[in-house]
Amino acid sequence: MSRLSVVFRHCAHQVAKLLRGAKVVDVPVEQPPQFELIINLRTAKALGVEISPGLISCANNTIE
């Protein structure tokens, strides 16, 4: 399942709660269960931003 479909599914659950009559103030703010760090090295280079090797090693994915 793609990351985007997980976000859409989560959003649909929130909307369903509201459509079933829940008040907006009663629907809790929820965070995704997992975060990903993706670094676009090509864009960083184009902007002149240097990214430390330590941060790159922590990334889940890098875009060359």
All heavy atoms as a GROMACS GRO file, in nm:
protein
  488
    1MET      N    1   0.086  -0.117   0.000
    1MET     CA    2   0.000   0.000   0.000
    1MET      C    3   0.091   0.124   0.000
    1MET      O    4   0.184   0.134   0.078
    1MET     CB    5  -0.088  -0.004   0.125
    1MET     CG    6  -0.188   0.108   0.129
    1MET     SD    7  -0.300   0.105   0.271
    1MET     CE    8  -0.372  -0.054   0.259
    2SER      N    9   0.063   0.215  -0.087
    2SER     CA   10   0.147   0.334  -0.098
    2SER      C   11   0.123   0.428   0.020
    2SER      O   12   0.020   0.421   0.088
    2SER     CB   13   0.118   0.408  -0.228
    2SER     OG   14  -0.005   0.476  -0.220
    3ARG      N   15   0.220   0.515   0.044
    3ARG     CA   16   0.208   0.612   0.154
    3ARG      C   17   0.088   0.703   0.134
    3ARG      O   18   0.018   0.736   0.229
    3ARG     CB   19   0.335   0.697   0.162
    3ARG     CG   20   0.451   0.621   0.220
    3ARG     CD   21   0.575   0.705   0.217
    3ARG     NE   22   0.664   0.633   0.127
    3ARG     CZ   23   0.740   0.686   0.036
    3ARG    NH1   24   0.748   0.814   0.023
    3ARG    NH2   25   0.814   0.613  -0.042
    4LEU      N   26   0.064   0.740   0.011
    4LEU     CA   27  -0.047   0.831  -0.017
    4LEU      C   28  -0.181   0.764   0.010
    4LEU      O   29  -0.272   0.827   0.065
    4LEU     CB   30  -0.039   0.879  -0.162
    4LEU     CG   31  -0.125   0.999  -0.197
    4LEU    CD1   32  -0.098   1.116  -0.104
    4LEU    CD2   33  -0.101   1.040  -0.340
    5SER      N   34  -0.194   0.636  -0.021
    5SER     CA   35  -0.321   0.568   0.005
    5SER      C   36  -0.346   0.555   0.155
    5SER      O   37  -0.461   0.557   0.198
    5SER     CB   38  -0.324   0.431  -0.063
    5SER     OG   39  -0.226   0.346  -0.010
    6VAL      N   40  -0.240   0.542   0.234
    6VAL     CA   41  -0.256   0.538   0.379
    6VAL      C   42  -0.310   0.672   0.430
    6VAL      O   43  -0.400   0.676   0.515
    6VAL     CB   44  -0.122   0.502   0.448
    6VAL    CG1   45  -0.132   0.518   0.598
    6VAL    CG2   46  -0.079   0.362   0.412
    7VAL      N   47  -0.260   0.780   0.376
    7VAL     CA   48  -0.306   0.913   0.414
    7VAL      C   49  -0.452   0.932   0.376
    7VAL      O   50  -0.533   0.982   0.455
    7VAL     CB   51  -0.218   1.023   0.350
    7VAL    CG1   52  -0.279   1.160   0.371
    7VAL    CG2   53  -0.078   1.018   0.406
    8PHE      N   54  -0.488   0.889   0.254
    8PHE     CA   55  -0.627   0.901   0.210
    8PHE      C   56  -0.720   0.817   0.296
    8PHE      O   57  -0.830   0.859   0.329
    8PHE     CB   58  -0.641   0.862   0.063
    8PHE     CG   59  -0.587   0.965  -0.032
    8PHE    CD1   60  -0.528   0.926  -0.152
    8PHE    CD2   61  -0.593   1.100  -0.005
    8PHE    CE1   62  -0.478   1.019  -0.241
    8PHE    CE2   63  -0.544   1.195  -0.093
    8PHE     CZ   64  -0.486   1.154  -0.211
    9ARG      N   65  -0.677   0.698   0.333
    9ARG     CA   66  -0.760   0.611   0.417
    9ARG      C   67  -0.782   0.676   0.553
    9ARG      O   68  -0.893   0.677   0.606
    9ARG     CB   69  -0.694   0.475   0.432
    9ARG     CG   70  -0.776   0.381   0.519
    9ARG     CD   71  -0.719   0.246   0.519
    9ARG     NE   72  -0.727   0.198   0.381
    9ARG     CZ   73  -0.703   0.075   0.344
    9ARG    NH1   74  -0.670  -0.014   0.433
    9ARG    NH2   75  -0.712   0.039   0.219
   10HIS      N   76  -0.677   0.732   0.610
   10HIS     CA   77  -0.688   0.799   0.739
   10HIS      C   78  -0.784   0.918   0.730
   10HIS      O   79  -0.868   0.939   0.818
   10HIS     CB   80  -0.549   0.844   0.786
   10HIS     CG   81  -0.549   0.911   0.919
   10HIS    ND1   82  -0.568   0.842   1.035
   10HIS    CD2   83  -0.535   1.040   0.953
   10HIS    CE1   84  -0.565   0.927   1.136
   10HIS    NE2   85  -0.544   1.048   1.088
   11CYS      N   86  -0.771   0.994   0.624
   11CYS     CA   87  -0.858   1.109   0.602
   11CYS      C   88  -1.004   1.064   0.589
   11CYS      O   89  -1.094   1.126   0.644
   11CYS     CB   90  -0.814   1.183   0.477
   11CYS     SG   91  -0.905   1.334   0.446
   12ALA      N   92  -1.027   0.954   0.519
   12ALA     CA   93  -1.162   0.903   0.502
   12ALA      C   94  -1.224   0.863   0.636
   12ALA      O   95  -1.344   0.885   0.659
   12ALA     CB   96  -1.161   0.783   0.407
   13HIS      N   97  -1.145   0.807   0.726
   13HIS     CA   98  -1.196   0.771   0.858
   13HIS      C   99  -1.239   0.897   0.935
   13HIS      O  100  -1.342   0.897   1.003
   13HIS     CB  101  -1.091   0.694   0.939
   13HIS     CG  102  -1.074   0.553   0.894
   13HIS    ND1  103  -1.169   0.455   0.912
   13HIS    CD2  104  -0.970   0.492   0.831
   13HIS    CE1  105  -1.126   0.341   0.862
   13HIS    NE2  106  -1.004   0.362   0.813
   14GLN      N  107  -1.159   1.001   0.924
   14GLN     CA  108  -1.193   1.126   0.992
   14GLN      C  109  -1.322   1.186   0.935
   14GLN      O  110  -1.408   1.231   1.009
   14GLN     CB  111  -1.079   1.228   0.980
   14GLN     CG  112  -0.950   1.188   1.049
   14GLN     CD  113  -0.962   1.191   1.200
   14GLN    OE1  114  -1.020   1.103   1.260
   14GLN    NE2  115  -0.907   1.294   1.259
   15VAL      N  116  -1.334   1.186   0.804
   15VAL     CA  117  -1.454   1.241   0.740
   15VAL      C  118  -1.576   1.157   0.777
   15VAL      O  119  -1.684   1.211   0.804
   15VAL     CB  120  -1.436   1.247   0.586
   15VAL    CG1  121  -1.566   1.281   0.516
   15VAL    CG2  122  -1.329   1.350   0.551
   16ALA      N  123  -1.559   1.025   0.782
   16ALA     CA  124  -1.671   0.937   0.818
   16ALA      C  125  -1.722   0.968   0.958
   16ALA      O  126  -1.844   0.968   0.982
   16ALA     CB  127  -1.628   0.791   0.807
   17LYS      N  128  -1.632   0.996   1.050
   17LYS     CA  129  -1.673   1.032   1.187
   17LYS      C  130  -1.760   1.157   1.184
   17LYS      O  131  -1.862   1.165   1.252
   17LYS     CB  132  -1.550   1.056   1.275
   17LYS     CG  133  -1.472   0.932   1.308
   17LYS     CD  134  -1.349   0.968   1.390
   17LYS     CE  135  -1.258   0.849   1.410
   17LYS     NZ  136  -1.135   0.885   1.483
   18LEU      N  137  -1.719   1.254   1.105
   18LEU     CA  138  -1.794   1.380   1.097
   18LEU      C  139  -1.929   1.359   1.029
   18LEU      O  140  -2.030   1.415   1.072
   18LEU     CB  141  -1.712   1.486   1.023
   18LEU     CG  142  -1.583   1.528   1.092
   18LEU    CD1  143  -1.500   1.617   1.001
   18LEU    CD2  144  -1.612   1.597   1.223
   19LEU      N  145  -1.932   1.276   0.926
   19LEU     CA  146  -2.058   1.251   0.856
   19LEU      C  147  -2.157   1.172   0.941
   19LEU      O  148  -2.278   1.180   0.921
   19LEU     CB  149  -2.032   1.179   0.723
   19LEU     CG  150  -1.961   1.262   0.616
   19LEU    CD1  151  -1.931   1.176   0.495
   19LEU    CD2  152  -2.044   1.383   0.577
   20ARG      N  153  -2.103   1.096   1.036
   20ARG     CA  154  -2.190   1.022   1.127
   20ARG      C  155  -2.245   1.109   1.240
   20ARG      O  156  -2.316   1.062   1.326
   20ARG     CB  157  -2.115   0.903   1.186
   20ARG     CG  158  -2.089   0.794   1.088
   20ARG     CD  159  -2.028   0.671   1.156
   20ARG     NE  160  -1.975   0.583   1.055
   20ARG     CZ  161  -1.848   0.551   1.042
   20ARG    NH1  162  -1.757   0.598   1.126
   20ARG    NH2  163  -1.809   0.470   0.947
   21GLY      N  164  -2.206   1.236   1.238
   21GLY     CA  165  -2.264   1.329   1.335
   21GLY      C  166  -2.171   1.376   1.445
   21GLY      O  167  -2.213   1.451   1.532
   22ALA      N  168  -2.046   1.334   1.444
   22ALA     CA  169  -1.953   1.380   1.547
   22ALA      C  170  -1.926   1.529   1.528
   22ALA      O  171  -1.922   1.579   1.415
   22ALA     CB  172  -1.821   1.303   1.538
   23LYS      N  173  -1.913   1.599   1.638
   23LYS     CA  174  -1.879   1.741   1.631
   23LYS      C  175  -1.730   1.754   1.602
   23LYS      O  176  -1.650   1.672   1.647
   23LYS     CB  177  -1.913   1.810   1.763
   23LYS     CG  178  -2.061   1.811   1.794
   23LYS     CD  179  -2.086   1.879   1.926
   23LYS     CE  180  -2.235   1.873   1.961
   23LYS     NZ  181  -2.262   1.931   2.091
   24VAL      N  182  -1.695   1.858   1.532
   24VAL     CA  183  -1.555   1.879   1.495
   24VAL      C  184  -1.466   1.884   1.619
   24VAL      O  185  -1.357   1.828   1.620
   24VAL     CB  186  -1.540   2.008   1.410
   24VAL    CG1  187  -1.394   2.038   1.384
   24VAL    CG2  188  -1.616   1.995   1.280
   25VAL      N  189  -1.514   1.947   1.725
   25VAL     CA  190  -1.432   1.959   1.846
   25VAL      C  191  -1.415   1.825   1.917
   25VAL      O  192  -1.324   1.810   1.998
   25VAL     CB  193  -1.490   2.063   1.944
   25VAL    CG1  194  -1.489   2.200   1.884
   25VAL    CG2  195  -1.630   2.024   1.989
   26ASP      N  196  -1.501   1.726   1.885
   26ASP     CA  197  -1.491   1.596   1.949
   26ASP      C  198  -1.404   1.497   1.872
   26ASP      O  199  -1.372   1.390   1.922
   26ASP     CB  200  -1.631   1.535   1.966
   26ASP     CG  201  -1.717   1.615   2.063
   26ASP    OD1  202  -1.658   1.683   2.151
   26ASP    OD2  203  -1.840   1.612   2.049
   27VAL      N  204  -1.368   1.532   1.750
   27VAL     CA  205  -1.282   1.444   1.670
   27VAL      C  206  -1.137   1.479   1.702
   27VAL      O  207  -1.092   1.590   1.679
   27VAL     CB  208  -1.311   1.461   1.519
   27VAL    CG1  209  -1.218   1.374   1.436
   27VAL    CG2  210  -1.456   1.426   1.488
   28PRO      N  211  -1.062   1.383   1.757
   28PRO     CA  212  -0.925   1.413   1.800
   28PRO      C  213  -0.831   1.437   1.682
   28PRO      O  214  -0.851   1.382   1.572
   28PRO     CB  215  -0.883   1.289   1.876
   28PRO     CG  216  -0.965   1.179   1.818
   28PRO     CD  217  -1.096   1.243   1.780
   29VAL      N  218  -0.732   1.518   1.706
   29VAL     CA  219  -0.626   1.537   1.608
   29VAL      C  220  -0.534   1.417   1.622
   29VAL      O  221  -0.490   1.383   1.731
   29VAL     CB  222  -0.548   1.668   1.636
   29VAL    CG1  223  -0.430   1.681   1.542
   29VAL    CG2  224  -0.641   1.787   1.624
   30GLU      N  225  -0.509   1.351   1.512
   30GLU     CA  226  -0.427   1.230   1.515
   30GLU      C  227  -0.302   1.249   1.431
   30GLU      O  228  -0.306   1.317   1.328
   30GLU     CB  229  -0.508   1.112   1.464
   30GLU     CG  230  -0.630   1.083   1.549
   30GLU     CD  231  -0.716   0.971   1.493
   30GLU    OE1  232  -0.670   0.898   1.401
   30GLU    OE2  233  -0.829   0.956   1.539
   31GLN      N  234  -0.196   1.187   1.474
   31GLN     CA  235  -0.071   1.190   1.399
   31GLN      C  236  -0.054   1.057   1.327
   31GLN      O  237  -0.100   0.954   1.376
   31GLN     CB  238   0.048   1.212   1.491
   31GLN     CG  239   0.054   1.349   1.551
   31GLN     CD  240   0.181   1.367   1.633
   31GLN    OE1  241   0.253   1.273   1.660
   31GLN    NE2  242   0.208   1.490   1.671
   32PRO      N  243   0.014   1.059   1.214
   32PRO     CA  244   0.042   0.932   1.147
   32PRO      C  245   0.131   0.845   1.236
   32PRO      O  246   0.212   0.897   1.312
   32PRO     CB  247   0.114   0.973   1.019
   32PRO     CG  248   0.152   1.114   1.037
   32PRO     CD  249   0.068   1.174   1.143
   33PRO      N  250   0.116   0.714   1.227
   33PRO     CA  251   0.195   0.626   1.312
   33PRO      C  252   0.343   0.622   1.276
   33PRO      O  253   0.425   0.579   1.355
   33PRO     CB  254   0.131   0.489   1.290
   33PRO     CG  255   0.066   0.498   1.158
   33PRO     CD  256   0.024   0.641   1.141
   34GLN      N  257   0.376   0.668   1.157
   34GLN     CA  258   0.515   0.661   1.112
   34GLN      C  259   0.547   0.783   1.027
   34GLN      O  260   0.465   0.830   0.949
   34GLN     CB  261   0.533   0.534   1.030
   34GLN     CG  262   0.671   0.512   0.979
   34GLN     CD  263   0.681   0.382   0.900
   34GLN    OE1  264   0.588   0.303   0.895
   34GLN    NE2  265   0.794   0.360   0.838
   35PHE      N  266   0.667   0.833   1.043
   35PHE     CA  267   0.715   0.944   0.960
   35PHE      C  268   0.833   0.894   0.878
   35PHE      O  269   0.907   0.806   0.920
   35PHE     CB  270   0.761   1.061   1.048
   35PHE     CG  271   0.650   1.129   1.121
   35PHE    CD1  272   0.618   1.092   1.251
   35PHE    CD2  273   0.576   1.229   1.061
   35PHE    CE1  274   0.516   1.154   1.320
   35PHE    CE2  275   0.473   1.292   1.129
   35PHE     CZ  276   0.444   1.254   1.259
   36GLU      N  277   0.849   0.952   0.761
   36GLU     CA  278   0.962   0.918   0.676
   36GLU      C  279   1.041   1.043   0.642
   36GLU      O  280   0.982   1.149   0.622
   36GLU     CB  281   0.915   0.852   0.547
   36GLU     CG  282   0.858   0.714   0.567
   36GLU     CD  283   0.831   0.644   0.435
   36GLU    OE1  284   0.909   0.664   0.339
   36GLU    OE2  285   0.732   0.570   0.429
   37LEU      N  286   1.171   1.028   0.637
   37LEU     CA  287   1.258   1.138   0.596
   37LEU      C  288   1.312   1.106   0.458
   37LEU      O  289   1.382   1.006   0.439
   37LEU     CB  290   1.374   1.156   0.694
   37LEU     CG  291   1.481   1.258   0.656
   37LEU    CD1  292   1.421   1.397   0.643
   37LEU    CD2  293   1.594   1.257   0.757
   38ILE      N  294   1.274   1.187   0.361
   38ILE     CA  295   1.321   1.170   0.223
   38ILE      C  296   1.395   1.297   0.185
   38ILE      O  297   1.342   1.407   0.198
   38ILE     CB  298   1.202   1.144   0.128
   38ILE    CG1  299   1.127   1.020   0.171
   38ILE    CG2  300   1.252   1.132  -0.016
   38ILE    CD1  301   0.998   0.996   0.097
   39ILE      N  302   1.518   1.281   0.140
   39ILE     CA  303   1.602   1.396   0.106
   39ILE      C  304   1.625   1.398  -0.044
   39ILE      O  305   1.671   1.299  -0.101
   39ILE     CB  306   1.737   1.390   0.181
   39ILE    CG1  307   1.713   1.391   0.332
   39ILE    CG2  308   1.826   1.506   0.139
   39ILE    CD1  309   1.838   1.370   0.414
   40ASN      N  310   1.594   1.510  -0.106
   40ASN     CA  311   1.617   1.529  -0.248
   40ASN      C  312   1.753   1.596  -0.264
   40ASN      O  313   1.767   1.718  -0.249
   40ASN     CB  314   1.505   1.613  -0.310
   40ASN     CG  315   1.513   1.615  -0.460
   40ASN    OD1  316   1.620   1.613  -0.518
   40ASN    ND2  317   1.396   1.621  -0.524
   41LEU      N  318   1.854   1.515  -0.293
   41LEU     CA  319   1.992   1.567  -0.302
   41LEU      C  320   2.010   1.655  -0.426
   41LEU      O  321   2.087   1.751  -0.422
   41LEU     CB  322   2.090   1.450  -0.305
   41LEU     CG  323   2.093   1.365  -0.178
   41LEU    CD1  324   2.178   1.241  -0.199
   41LEU    CD2  325   2.144   1.446  -0.061
   42ARG      N  326   1.938   1.625  -0.532
   42ARG     CA  327   1.949   1.705  -0.655
   42ARG      C  328   1.900   1.848  -0.629
   42ARG      O  329   1.964   1.946  -0.668
   42ARG     CB  330   1.869   1.641  -0.767
   42ARG     CG  331   1.885   1.711  -0.899
   42ARG     CD  332   1.806   1.648  -1.012
   42ARG     NE  333   1.757   1.515  -0.982
   42ARG     CZ  334   1.652   1.460  -1.038
   42ARG    NH1  335   1.582   1.526  -1.127
   42ARG    NH2  336   1.613   1.338  -1.006
   43THR      N  337   1.787   1.860  -0.560
   43THR     CA  338   1.733   1.993  -0.530
   43THR      C  339   1.823   2.066  -0.431
   43THR      O  340   1.846   2.186  -0.445
   43THR     CB  341   1.590   1.980  -0.474
   43THR    OG1  342   1.509   1.915  -0.572
   43THR    CG2  343   1.532   2.115  -0.442
   44ALA      N  344   1.872   1.993  -0.331
   44ALA     CA  345   1.963   2.056  -0.234
   44ALA      C  346   2.087   2.112  -0.304
   44ALA      O  347   2.129   2.224  -0.276
   44ALA     CB  348   2.004   1.954  -0.128
   45LYS      N  349   2.141   2.036  -0.398
   45LYS     CA  350   2.258   2.082  -0.473
   45LYS      C  351   2.224   2.205  -0.557
   45LYS      O  352   2.299   2.302  -0.562
   45LYS     CB  353   2.311   1.970  -0.562
   45LYS     CG  354   2.436   2.007  -0.637
   45LYS     CD  355   2.487   1.890  -0.720
   45LYS     CE  356   2.611   1.931  -0.797
   45LYS     NZ  357   2.660   1.822  -0.882
   46ALA      N  358   2.107   2.203  -0.622
   46ALA     CA  359   2.064   2.316  -0.705
   46ALA      C  360   2.046   2.442  -0.621
   46ALA      O  361   2.070   2.553  -0.669
   46ALA     CB  362   1.935   2.282  -0.779
   47LEU      N  363   2.003   2.426  -0.496
   47LEU     CA  364   1.983   2.541  -0.407
   47LEU      C  365   2.110   2.580  -0.332
   47LEU      O  366   2.112   2.679  -0.261
   47LEU     CB  367   1.872   2.509  -0.305
   47LEU     CG  368   1.732   2.489  -0.362
   47LEU    CD1  369   1.638   2.439  -0.253
   47LEU    CD2  370   1.681   2.620  -0.421
   48GLY      N  371   2.214   2.500  -0.346
   48GLY     CA  372   2.339   2.528  -0.277
   48GLY      C  373   2.334   2.491  -0.130
   48GLY      O  374   2.409   2.545  -0.050
   49VAL      N  375   2.247   2.398  -0.095
   49VAL     CA  376   2.232   2.354   0.044
   49VAL      C  377   2.315   2.228   0.064
   49VAL      O  378   2.301   2.130  -0.009
   49VAL     CB  379   2.084   2.325   0.078
   49VAL    CG1  380   2.070   2.270   0.218
   49VAL    CG2  381   2.000   2.449   0.059
   50GLU      N  382   2.402   2.231   0.164
   50GLU     CA  383   2.484   2.114   0.194
   50GLU      C  384   2.416   2.034   0.305
   50GLU      O  385   2.381   2.088   0.409
   50GLU     CB  386   2.623   2.157   0.239
   50GLU     CG  387   2.717   2.041   0.256
   50GLU     CD  388   2.859   2.087   0.286
   50GLU    OE1  389   2.898   2.194   0.241
   50GLU    OE2  390   2.928   2.012   0.357
   51ILE      N  391   2.396   1.906   0.280
   51ILE     CA  392   2.331   1.819   0.377
   51ILE      C  393   2.438   1.730   0.438
   51ILE      O  394   2.516   1.667   0.367
   51ILE     CB  395   2.221   1.733   0.309
   51ILE    CG1  396   2.131   1.823   0.230
   51ILE    CG2  397   2.155   1.643   0.409
   51ILE    CD1  398   1.988   1.811   0.243
   52SER      N  399   2.439   1.724   0.570
   52SER     CA  400   2.544   1.648   0.638
   52SER      C  401   2.528   1.498   0.613
   52SER      O  402   2.415   1.448   0.597
   52SER     CB  403   2.539   1.675   0.788
   52SER     OG  404   2.425   1.615   0.845
   53PRO      N  405   2.639   1.427   0.609
   53PRO     CA  406   2.633   1.282   0.589
   53PRO      C  407   2.553   1.212   0.699
   53PRO      O  408   2.487   1.112   0.674
   53PRO     CB  409   2.780   1.238   0.592
   53PRO     CG  410   2.857   1.360   0.557
   53PRO     CD  411   2.777   1.476   0.609
   54GLY      N  412   2.557   1.266   0.820
   54GLY     CA  413   2.480   1.207   0.930
   54GLY      C  414   2.331   1.213   0.905
   54GLY      O  415   2.258   1.117   0.933
   55LEU      N  416   2.285   1.325   0.852
   55LEU     CA  417   2.143   1.338   0.821
   55LEU      C  418   2.104   1.248   0.705
   55LEU      O  419   1.999   1.184   0.706
   55LEU     CB  420   2.109   1.484   0.788
   55LEU     CG  421   1.961   1.515   0.765
   55LEU    CD1  422   1.879   1.479   0.888
   55LEU    CD2  423   1.943   1.661   0.730
   56ILE      N  424   2.191   1.238   0.605
   56ILE     CA  425   2.165   1.151   0.491
   56ILE      C  426   2.155   1.005   0.538
   56ILE      O  427   2.070   0.930   0.490
   56ILE     CB  428   2.272   1.170   0.382
   56ILE    CG1  429   2.262   1.309   0.322
   56ILE    CG2  430   2.260   1.062   0.273
   56ILE    CD1  431   2.374   1.345   0.227
   57SER      N  432   2.241   0.966   0.630
   57SER     CA  433   2.236   0.827   0.679
   57SER      C  434   2.108   0.798   0.758
   57SER      O  435   2.066   0.683   0.766
   57SER     CB  436   2.359   0.796   0.763
   57SER     OG  437   2.356   0.867   0.884
   58CYS      N  438   2.047   0.901   0.813
   58CYS     CA  439   1.920   0.882   0.888
   58CYS      C  440   1.800   0.877   0.795
   58CYS      O  441   1.692   0.832   0.837
   58CYS     CB  442   1.901   0.996   0.987
   58CYS     SG  443   2.016   0.996   1.123
   59ALA      N  444   1.815   0.920   0.672
   59ALA     CA  445   1.702   0.929   0.579
   59ALA      C  446   1.651   0.790   0.541
   59ALA      O  447   1.730   0.697   0.525
   59ALA     CB  448   1.742   1.005   0.454
   60ASN      N  449   1.520   0.780   0.526
   60ASN     CA  450   1.459   0.655   0.479
   60ASN      C  451   1.485   0.637   0.329
   60ASN      O  452   1.493   0.524   0.281
   60ASN     CB  453   1.308   0.656   0.503
   60ASN     CG  454   1.274   0.663   0.648
   60ASN    OD1  455   1.257   0.771   0.700
   60ASN    ND2  456   1.266   0.549   0.714
   61ASN      N  457   1.496   0.750   0.260
   61ASN     CA  458   1.516   0.745   0.114
   61ASN      C  459   1.584   0.873   0.071
   61ASN      O  460   1.564   0.978   0.130
   61ASN     CB  461   1.380   0.731   0.046
   61ASN     CG  462   1.391   0.690  -0.099
   61ASN    OD1  463   1.500   0.670  -0.150
   61ASN    ND2  464   1.278   0.681  -0.165
   62THR      N  465   1.667   0.862  -0.032
   62THR     CA  466   1.729   0.980  -0.091
   62THR      C  467   1.700   0.981  -0.240
   62THR      O  468   1.691   0.876  -0.302
   62THR     CB  469   1.881   0.985  -0.069
   62THR    OG1  470   1.940   0.865  -0.119
   62THR    CG2  471   1.916   1.002   0.078
   63ILE      N  472   1.682   1.100  -0.294
   63ILE     CA  473   1.660   1.116  -0.437
   63ILE      C  474   1.786   1.178  -0.493
   63ILE      O  475   1.828   1.284  -0.449
   63ILE     CB  476   1.537   1.207  -0.462
   63ILE    CG1  477   1.413   1.144  -0.400
   63ILE    CG2  478   1.520   1.232  -0.611
   63ILE    CD1  479   1.293   1.235  -0.397
   64GLU      N  480   1.848   1.107  -0.585
   64GLU     CA  481   1.975   1.153  -0.642
   64GLU      C  482   1.953   1.258  -0.748
   64GLU      O  483   1.885   1.251  -0.839
   64GLU     CB  484   2.053   1.036  -0.702
   64GLU     CG  485   2.091   0.932  -0.600
   64GLU     CD  486   2.194   0.981  -0.499
   64GLU    OE1  487   2.276   1.067  -0.534
   64GLU    OE2  488   2.192   0.933  -0.387
   0.00000   0.00000   0.00000
